[in-house]
Amino acid sequence: MQLTTVESSMIHAAGYDAEGRELEVVFNSGKVYRYRDVDEDVFEELLDAESKGRYMQAHVIGVYPYRRTKG
């Protein structure tokens, strides 16, 4: 999965696996999470969001099942 570095006080990078419908997020803390069953438009909206952290809190965290993969 290719990760895109973003400017955010909360998130370092994000990537999307279209085949597996997984969103991977690398937080500035070093923790890495994979969110399952995520539509690609959610990933695109995250990258386009003015505040990546606010978008994550409103549209991803607590909405999609996840697993921590690192950190």
N, C-alpha and C positions, 0 to 999 in steps of 0.2 A: 504494500500500500504506500503510495506516495503522499508525504505530508507537506502541507503548505504552512510556512511560518506566518504568523499574524502579529499585528501590533495590538497588545492587550495587557492589562495589568493582571489578568487572571489566567490567560491561555497563551502557551508558547506556539503550538502548532495543532493542525487538525488535518485529517485525511478521511477518505471515504472509499469503501469497497462496495462497488455497485452490485457485484455478483452475490456477495454475502449480506448486503444491505446493512453494513456496519459502519458506524462513525467512530473514529479513533480520535481522542483528544489528549494532547500532552499539556498538562497544566504547568504553570511556572514553578510550582512546588516540586516538580519532577515526577509526580504521579501521572500514570497513563491509564485511561479508561476507554473501554470499547462499549458502545451503546448499540443494541441489536434492534432490528426491524425498523430502521430509520430510512425514510425516503430521501432520495438524492437532493430534492429541493430544500430539505432542512439543512443539509451541508452547505449548499449554495447560499442560502439565506444567512447562515452563520458567518460565512466568509464576507458577505456583503454588509453585515450588521455594523452600525456605527459603534455599538458597545457589544463586543463578543461575550463578555461575562453576563451582561443582562439578558442577551439572547439565550445563552445556555440555561440560565436560571428560569426563564419564562417558558422555553420551548423544548428543552432536552432533559435537564436534571429533574428527576421525579416523574418523568413522562415515559421514558424508554427503559427497558431492562438493561442492566450493564454489568460489567465485571472489571475489576481493576487488574491490569496486566503488569504494572510496574510501580514501584514506589511505596 
